[in-house]
Amino acid sequence: MSKPPLTLLLAAPRGFCAGVDRAIKIVEMALEKWGAPVFVRHEIVHNKYVVDGLREKGAVFVEELEECPDDRPVIFSAHGVPKAVPAEAAKREMVYVDATCPLVSKVHIEAERHAVNGLQMVMIGHAGHPETVGTMGQLPEGEVLLVEVPEDVAGLQVRDPEKLAFVTQTTLSVDDTAEIVAALKARFPAIVGPHKEDICYATTNRQEAVKAIAPRVDALLVVGAPNSSNSKRLVEVASRAGCSYAQLVQRAADIDWRALGQIGTVGVTAGASAPEVLIEEVIDAFRDRYDVTVELVETAQERVEFKVPRVLREPA
């Protein structure tokens, strides 16, 4: 029996960004340099497949530094950590490597610079997300106020409306963030924003590719983890851009074929922490059921690379 035809629009850019690439490389190089086990505070990136692969090589994932022994190296995840964490590691004379994405570190530096200039910080982000916790933890308790939605702005209790600045989580929806920024500026006209957008290039590029694909497809699948902020935002962006069915899947096995129903065109993309092997797996699952024609929809090219810390480039 012949398979029904299907056009698969494949987003580009998709999948790994430079910060995720660097973080994974850091764990792999640490294992090569120091041997197993190497401890990692929090999932290095939000992807089960990646984390499980590193675990098999000897990485031990923990939530807090107190779970790590003093005599083994520890790596801080790509999402960044509060200042108290490296301070505690140094106090315990631990060997530690910071895998914080350089674009997250840029936000940390920004927040500190504003604080030195006497400005109170407002952070646009998701409560409890490790990146938000890490950024807010760069300054003393109470110095950073969190807003998650435009409605939060009305309830902000600030010290001085003339002395405010804002930063954002790097993995937010560009459009949602613009609404919150507009609300902040309307209530606090003197608020200072970042010199350059805090939302990282990879998040922005992946959202733009989805916007280009969404109106053309019957369904769109985002390969990514349920705890990945940037992956969840891609699903929301697809729905908002006119796609009637958008689903987040970790693996091909998670595809809800019944929900997809009669489709002629499907879009596929992936969050910044999803490896290409999982995208290929999803495409193969469609090929098993349909006569697939793949069309690449490229909206940007990424050539960003970040160096790994010097400690890993030096011999043991």
N, C-alpha and C positions, 0 to 999 in steps of 0.2 A: 504493500500500500504506500502510495507516495505521501511525503510529508507536506503539510500546508506551508506556503511561503511566509517568511517573516523578515522584515527589515529591522536590523538591530543598530541603533545609533549609539556609538561608543564615544563617551565624552573625553575630551583632552583639553586641559590637564585633568588627571584623576589620580587617586591613590597616593602613594608616598610623597611627602614633601621633604625638603632638604633637612628640616629640623628632626623629623622622624628618622630619616636615613642616618643622620649623625648619631642620634641616641642609640639606635640598634647597634651601630658600628662600635660605639663606646663600650657597650656590654660585651660584645664579641672580642674586642681588643683587650679588655680587662681580663677576660677568661684566658686569653692566650698569654698575657703577660704574667698574671699571678696564679693561674690555675683555678680550679673549682674548690670550694664554692666562692662565688662573688655575690654579695647581697645587693639587692635593688630595693630602694624605698619607694613603694607604690609601683603599679604597673609602669614599665618604662614608656610604653605608649598604650593607648586604649585599643588593643586588638588581641583577642584570645589566641589566635593562631600564632602570632608573633611571640607572645609571652610564653606559650607552651613550648615553642621551638627553642627559645633561650633557656627555659627551665631544663629541657633535655640536655643542654650543653653544660649545665652546672650553675645557672643563675638561681638564686633563692629570693623570691619576692616577699616582702614584708610591708606592713602598713606604717610601722613606726621605727625610729632609730633604736629604741630600747630593745627591740627584738634582734638586733645585730650584735655579734660578738666584737670585742675591741680589736681582735687580731686578724680580721678579714676585711678586705676592701668593701666599701659600700658606694653605690652609685645613686644619685638623685635623679628622679624621672624627668622627662622632657617638659613636663608641665610646670616645673619650678617648685621651690619649697620656701616656707617662711625663713627669715633670717636666723631664727633660733636653732634651726636644724644643723646647718654647717658649723654654727658656734658650738653646739653640743658635741659634734663630731671632732672638732679641733680640741675641745676640752678633754675628750677621751683619747686624744692622740691617735685617732683612726686615720687610715688612708681612705680618702674619699674623692670621688670624681663627680663633678656637677654636669649632668647631661641636659640641663635646662636649655630649651631652644633659644638661640641668640635673639630671636624676635620677642620672646617672653622676657628675657633679660633686659632688653631695651625698655620695656614697659616698667620693669622694676627700677631701673636707673632714673627714668622719667619721674616716677612717683617720689623717689628720694629727693630728686632735684627740686621739685615743687615744694616738698616739705621743708627743705633747707631755706627756701625763699618765703616761708611763713604761710604757705597755702594749705588749706585743708583739702583732702582728696575725696573725690567721688569716684567709685569704681562701677562701671557698667559690666555686669557679669552674672553668672549663675551661682547662687548660694551653694556652698559645699563642694563645688567643682575644684579639683586640686589646683588648677591654675589660679582661680580666684583666691583660694586660701593662701597660696604662695605669694601672690601679689599683695594682698592685704597684710600679710605677715612681714612685709618689708619695713613697715612702720609700726610704731607703738599702738597698742589696743585703743580703738576709738578714733584713731586719726584718719581712717578710711571708712567712708559711708558707702554701703552697697545699694545699687538700684538694679532691679531686674526687668522692670516694665515701665512704660511712660507714666503710669498711674502712681508709681512709687515716688516720683519727683515732688509731688505736692506735699508729701509727709516728711520730707527731709528737714531735720533740725540741724542747722549749720551754725558755726560760731560767728562767722562774719561773711555775709553774702558777697562782699567785695573781695574776699580772699579765698577763692575756690579754684580748683583745677579738676579735670576728669581724665581718667584713663579707661581703657576697655580690655576685656578678655580678648585674646587674639582669634578665637574661633566662633565668634557670634555671626548672626545673620546681618549682612551689611544693611539691609533695608530696615530691620527692626531697630538696629543701633541708631540709625539716622533719626528715627522717630524719638528715641530717648534723648539723643543729643539736642534735638529741636526743643523738647520739653525743658531740658536743663537751661538752655540759652534763653528761653522765654521767661523762666522764673528768675534766673541769675544771669543777667546780661554780661556781667564782668567775668564769668567763668572762663578759665584758660583751658584750651584743648591741646592735644598733641600736635607737634610740628607736622608730623606725618601720621596718617591713619594707623591706629594700633592694630586693627584687624589685619592679620598677616596676608601677604600676597597669595599664599596657597589657598586659604579660605575663600578669598575674594575670587580668584580664578576659577575654583571649582564651582562656586555659586553662579558665576557668569556662564560657564559651559552648560550648567543645568537649565538656566533661563533660556538658552538658545535651543535646547532640545525639547523641553517640556511641552510647548504648544504643538509639537509635531508628532507626539507619540500617544498610543493608547494607554501605556503604562510605563513607569520608570522605576528601576531598581537601584538602590544605593547599597553598595557592598560596604559594610562597616559594623562597628560594635554598638550595642545599645547604650553603653556608657561613653561613647565618643560624641562630644559636643558638636564638632564640625560635621559629622556624618548625619546626626539628627537634623541639623540645620538644612542640609541638602534636601531631605525629604520635605521639609516645610517650604523651602524655596520652590521646589517642583510643583507642589500643590498650588502655591500662590501664583505661579507662572502659567497656570492653565492645564496642568496634568491631572486627569480625573482619578488616577490611581498611582500612588507612590508608596513604595514599601522598602523598609530597611531590612537587609538580610546579612547574616554573618557569613553563611556558606550557601552553596547551591542547594543543599538539603533543606534550607529554610524557605525556599520559594513556594509561595502558595499558588499552585497552578490553577486550582479551581477558581480562586478570586480573580486571576488574570483573565479567565474566560476566553472569548473570541478576540484575539489581538492580531493586528497586521503589522504594527510597528511598536517596538519597545526600546526604551532608552536604558543604558547601563552606565553608572559612574561609581566612584568609590571615594570614601573619606580619606583624609590625609594619612591615616595610620593603617590603611588596608593594603596588603601586598598584592602585586600583579597576579600572583599565582591563584588567588581567590577570585579575581575578576575573570581569569581564563576558565576557571572551574564553572562559573556562572554561564559564560558564553557556550561552553561545551554542553551544559545541561539544556540550553535552548537548541543546540545543534542536534541533540538526541531526539527532540520532539518536532523540530521544524526544519524546513529548507532555508537556512539562514544566509542573508546577505548583510555583511557588516559594513557600515558607513561610519568613518571617523568624523566627528564634529569637533574641530579644533578652534578654540577661541583665543588661546594664548600659548606661548612657549615659555617654559621655565628652564633657566640655566643657573639657578642659585645653588651654591655649594657652601657648606660650613665646615671648617676644619675641626678635627677632634682636639681635645685639650693636649697640651704639650706632654704632660706626664705619661700619656699613652704612646707618644711617638718616641720616647726615650727608652733605651734598653733597661730591663729589670735590674 
